[in-house]
Amino acid sequence: MSEKNEELDAAEDMSGKETEQAETAVEAEQADENEPAEEPEEPKETKAPKSEPDKSESANHLDAPEQASRGISAPICVLIAVVALAIGVALGHFLMGGAGSNISLNGRSTLSESELNSTIATYTFEGATHNITARDVLTFGGAEPTANEDGTYDIPNTSSIVAYAQTKLMLDDAAKRGIDVTDEDVDEYLTTYYGMDLATYASSTGVTEDAAREMLRMYVTISELGESVAGGSLPEAPAEPAAPEDGAEETPTAAYAEYIIGLVGDEWDADANTWARSDGDYYATLSSYEITNDSATYAAASAAYSVAYAKYQEAYNAAAEKQNAYTTDLFSRASIQVGTLLS
């Protein structure tokens, strides 16, 4: 259950690095006086695992989304890269200027209700150009746009617009790959990772059931896309053994023996009450500890955990590299034009 949190943390660590990458790749082309200047690329508040996962958490669990506010909410931005699909270059070609906009955004930071359906950005992929309206971004993931006191709406910021386009690219690609997340899939996810139904989840996160289902549908879809790209789901992150309450780390217990044997798997021969082989990943580290079917120390369990976590991290980084290659290819084949530099 905590596995998804690890991806969130890793992704958040990467978000700053991605922004720097994107900005160095910007090709600034001065727009004319009547149009906004060009926009540097800021990939969403992503989170892709190119950094090492935090070993206090694991890699497959989405934190409960907070209530969506103006623009793409933090949870939605986060889910975009939860599965490590937001590494690498941002949308390949980032232009500032308002050529694709129905309204001039120069000097403006808000829109009226009647302007929410106006195009504020366009992105092009494989020869097809797609308009992005303010409403698209403000309602992304089922969120309800929040009006200011004067009835206007804040123009979505640049990173939210780019996050929207990147997510659309991934969702469209997932559909092409035949990935179809049903209501039943969302319900199963909630039951598995949260132990609650949709109504309870929506109430606990302060959003409507429709908004909660839409956010989770996008998350599960992109998560499945990430697994497809990586060639399978990540192994479960190992849980760290609990330290003995009395501090007796060298006192053998059956619980620590059970923990170790559970990690080493077929490298242990329970019938012979000893190692099944000496060429496994765990033997080199644990052979110096006295371990039996029903007796092992906390020190031995901690050593086993260090091996298990190193194996998990290796698999995690291998998946991240494949997902990095995927997003680098996908995003570099797209271009975007945005009519605002608001952050």
C-alpha positions in Angstrom: 0.0 0.0 0.0 2.8 2.4 0.7 4.6 1.4 -2.5 2.9 4.2 -4.5 4.0 6.8 -2.0 7.6 6.1 -2.9 7.0 7.0 -6.5 5.3 10.2 -5.4 8.4 11.1 -3.4 10.8 10.2 -6.1 8.7 12.1 -8.6 8.6 15.2 -6.4 12.4 15.1 -6.1 12.6 15.0 -9.9 10.2 17.9 -10.5 12.8 20.6 -10.0 15.3 18.8 -12.2 12.8 18.4 -15.0 11.9 22.0 -14.9 15.6 22.9 -15.4 15.9 20.4 -18.2 12.8 21.8 -19.9 14.0 25.4 -19.6 17.3 24.6 -21.2 15.5 23.1 -24.2 13.3 26.1 -24.8 13.6 27.7 -28.2 12.5 31.3 -27.5 10.9 33.0 -30.5 9.8 36.5 -29.9 6.1 37.0 -30.7 4.8 40.2 -32.1 3.8 43.1 -29.9 0.2 42.0 -29.7 0.9 38.5 -28.5 2.5 37.2 -25.3 6.2 36.3 -25.3 7.3 32.7 -25.5 6.9 30.2 -22.8 9.6 28.1 -21.2 8.5 24.6 -20.4 7.7 23.5 -16.9 6.6 19.9 -16.7 3.9 19.3 -14.2 4.5 18.7 -10.6 5.8 15.4 -11.5 7.3 12.7 -10.1 9.0 10.1 -11.9 11.4 7.8 -10.3 14.7 8.7 -11.7 15.8 9.5 -8.2 16.1 6.7 -5.7 12.9 5.7 -3.9 12.6 6.6 -0.2 13.0 3.4 1.7 10.5 4.5 4.4 7.8 4.1 1.8 7.1 1.9 -1.2 6.3 2.5 -4.8 2.7 1.9 -5.7 0.3 4.0 -3.6 -1.4 7.3 -4.3 -1.9 9.6 -1.4 -5.5 10.8 -1.0 -6.0 13.7 -3.3 -6.8 17.0 -1.6 -9.6 19.1 -2.8 -9.0 20.5 -6.2 -8.7 24.3 -6.4 -7.9 26.6 -9.3 -6.1 25.0 -12.3 -4.9 21.4 -12.0 -4.9 20.5 -8.3 -1.7 19.3 -6.7 -3.0 15.7 -6.5 -3.7 15.7 -10.2 -0.4 17.1 -11.1 1.2 14.5 -8.9 -0.7 11.6 -10.4 0.6 12.5 -13.8 4.0 11.3 -12.9 3.3 9.0 -10.0 4.2 6.1 -12.2 7.4 7.7 -13.4 6.0 8.7 -16.7 7.1 12.3 -16.5 10.8 11.9 -16.6 12.9 13.2 -19.5 12.2 16.1 -21.8 9.1 18.0 -21.5 6.9 18.7 -24.5 9.6 18.8 -27.1 9.1 22.2 -28.7 7.9 25.0 -26.4 6.8 28.3 -27.9 5.6 31.4 -26.2 3.0 33.5 -27.8 -0.7 33.5 -28.3 -1.1 32.5 -32.0 -3.4 29.6 -31.0 -5.5 31.7 -28.6 -9.0 33.1 -29.2 -8.3 35.9 -26.8 -5.3 38.0 -26.0 -3.9 37.3 -22.6 -1.4 40.1 -22.6 -1.6 41.9 -19.3 -4.3 39.6 -18.0 -4.5 37.1 -15.1 -8.2 36.4 -15.0 -11.0 35.4 -17.4 -14.7 35.9 -17.3 -17.2 33.0 -17.2 -18.0 33.5 -20.9 -14.3 33.2 -21.8 -13.6 29.9 -20.1 -14.2 28.0 -23.4 -11.7 30.2 -25.2 -8.5 28.5 -26.4 -5.5 29.5 -24.3 -3.1 26.9 -25.7 -2.6 24.3 -28.4 -0.5 21.2 -28.7 0.4 19.2 -31.8 1.2 15.5 -31.9 1.7 13.4 -35.0 0.3 16.1 -37.2 -2.9 16.7 -35.3 -3.4 20.0 -33.4 -5.5 20.0 -30.2 -6.9 23.1 -28.6 -6.8 23.6 -24.8 -9.4 25.8 -23.2 -9.3 27.4 -19.8 -12.2 25.2 -18.8 -10.3 22.1 -19.9 -7.5 22.8 -17.5 -9.7 24.2 -14.6 -12.0 21.2 -14.7 -9.3 18.6 -15.4 -9.8 15.4 -13.4 -13.3 16.3 -12.4 -12.4 19.5 -10.5 -14.9 22.3 -10.2 -13.4 25.7 -11.2 -13.3 28.2 -8.4 -14.4 31.8 -9.1 -12.9 34.8 -7.5 -15.0 37.2 -5.4 -15.7 39.3 -8.5 -16.9 36.3 -10.5 -13.7 36.0 -12.7 -11.5 32.9 -12.9 -7.7 32.9 -12.6 -6.1 31.9 -15.9 -4.5 28.5 -15.5 -0.7 28.8 -15.0 1.8 27.5 -17.5 2.8 24.4 -15.5 -0.9 23.4 -15.2 -1.4 23.8 -18.9 1.6 21.7 -19.8 0.6 19.1 -17.2 -2.8 18.9 -18.9 -1.2 18.4 -22.3 1.3 15.8 -21.0 -1.4 13.8 -19.3 -3.6 13.9 -22.4 -0.8 12.5 -24.4 -0.3 9.7 -22.0 -4.0 8.9 -21.6 -4.4 8.9 -25.4 -1.4 6.6 -25.8 -2.8 4.3 -23.1 -6.1 4.1 -25.0 -4.1 3.2 -28.2 -2.5 0.4 -26.2 -5.9 -1.0 -25.2 -5.7 0.1 -21.6 -9.2 0.6 -20.4 -9.9 1.3 -16.7 -13.4 0.5 -15.7 -15.4 1.7 -12.7 -14.9 -1.8 -11.3 -11.1 -1.3 -11.6 -11.3 1.9 -9.7 -13.4 0.3 -7.0 -11.0 -2.5 -6.7 -8.1 -0.1 -6.4 -9.9 1.8 -3.6 -10.6 -1.4 -1.8 -7.1 -2.7 -2.1 -5.2 0.4 -1.2 -7.6 2.3 1.0 -10.1 -0.2 2.3 -13.0 2.0 1.5 -15.7 2.6 -1.1 -15.8 5.6 -3.5 -18.3 7.6 -1.4 -16.2 7.4 1.7 -13.1 8.2 -0.2 -14.7 11.2 -1.9 -16.0 12.5 1.4 -12.6 12.1 3.1 -10.8 14.1 0.3 -13.5 16.8 0.0 -14.4 16.2 -3.7 -17.5 14.9 -5.4 -17.7 11.2 -6.2 -17.6 11.9 -9.9 -14.4 14.0 -9.4 -12.8 11.3 -7.2 -13.6 8.6 -9.7 -12.2 10.6 -12.6 -9.0 11.4 -10.8 -8.5 7.8 -9.7 -9.4 6.5 -13.2 -6.6 8.7 -14.7 -4.2 7.5 -12.0 -4.9 3.8 -12.5 -4.8 4.2 -16.3 -1.4 5.9 -16.2 -0.2 3.5 -13.6 -1.1 0.6 -15.9 0.6 2.4 -18.8 3.8 2.7 -16.7 3.7 -1.0 -15.9 3.2 -1.7 -19.6 6.2 0.5 -20.6 8.4 -1.0 -17.9 7.5 -4.6 -18.8 5.6 -5.4 -15.7 4.7 -4.1 -12.2 7.4 -3.4 -9.7 8.1 -6.0 -7.0 6.6 -5.1 -3.7 8.9 -2.9 -1.6 10.1 -4.7 1.5 8.9 -3.7 4.9 11.7 -2.9 7.4 11.7 -5.2 10.4 10.5 -3.7 13.7 13.2 -3.2 16.2 12.8 -5.1 19.5 11.0 -3.0 22.1 13.5 -4.0 24.8 16.5 -3.1 22.7 17.8 -6.7 22.7 18.9 -6.7 19.1 21.0 -9.9 19.5 18.2 -11.9 21.1 17.0 -14.5 18.6 13.2 -14.8 18.0 11.0 -16.9 15.7 9.4 -13.7 14.4 12.7 -12.5 12.9 13.4 -15.9 11.5 10.0 -15.9 9.8 10.7 -12.4 8.4 14.1 -13.4 6.9 12.8 -16.7 5.4 9.9 -14.7 3.8 12.4 -12.5 2.1 15.0 -15.0 0.9 12.3 -17.3 -0.6 13.6 -20.3 -2.4 17.2 -19.6 -1.3 16.2 -21.2 2.0 15.5 -24.9 2.5 12.9 -25.2 5.3 13.0 -29.0 5.3 16.8 -29.0 5.8 16.6 -25.9 8.1 19.5 -24.2 6.3 20.4 -22.4 3.1 19.2 -24.1 -0.1 22.2 -22.8 -2.0 25.2 -20.5 -1.5 25.1 -18.5 -4.8 21.9 -16.5 -4.0 21.6 -12.8 -3.4 21.2 -13.2 0.4 23.7 -15.8 1.3 26.8 -13.6 1.0 25.4 -11.1 3.5 23.6 -13.5 5.8 25.8 -16.5 6.0 27.7 -15.1 8.9 24.5 -14.9 11.0 23.1 -17.9 12.9 19.6 -18.5 11.3 17.2 -21.4 11.7 13.6 -21.9 10.8 12.5 -20.5 14.2 15.4 -18.4 15.4 17.2 -15.3 14.1 18.2 -11.9 15.5 17.1 -8.4 14.7 20.6 -7.7 13.3 20.2 -10.6 10.9 16.7 -9.4 9.9 18.1 -5.9 9.3 20.8 -7.3 7.1 18.2 -9.2 5.1 16.2 -6.1 4.7 19.2 -4.2 3.3 19.6 -6.9 0.6 15.9 -6.9 -0.2 15.8 -3.2 -0.5 18.8 -3.1 -2.7 17.1 -5.6 -5.0 13.9 -3.6 -5.0 15.8 -0.4 -5.8 17.6 -2.0 -8.7 14.3 -3.1 -10.2 12.8 0.3 -9.5 15.6 2.1 -11.3 15.5 -0.3 -14.2 11.8 0.5 -14.6 12.5 4.2 -14.3 15.0 4.1 -17.2 12.5 2.4 -19.4 9.8 4.9 -18.5 12.3 7.7 -19.0 12.9 6.5 -22.5 9.2 6.3 -23.1 8.4 9.8 -22.1 11.4 11.2 -23.8 10.2 9.7 -27.0 6.5 10.6 -26.5 6.9 14.2 -25.3 9.7 15.0 -27.8 7.3 14.2 -30.7 4.9 16.9 -29.4 4.9 20.7 -29.5 2.9 23.2 -27.5 2.1 26.9 -27.8 0.8 28.6 -24.7 -0.7 32.1 -24.4 0.5 32.8 -20.9 3.7 32.9 -18.8 1.8 32.9 -15.5 3.4 30.6 -12.9 
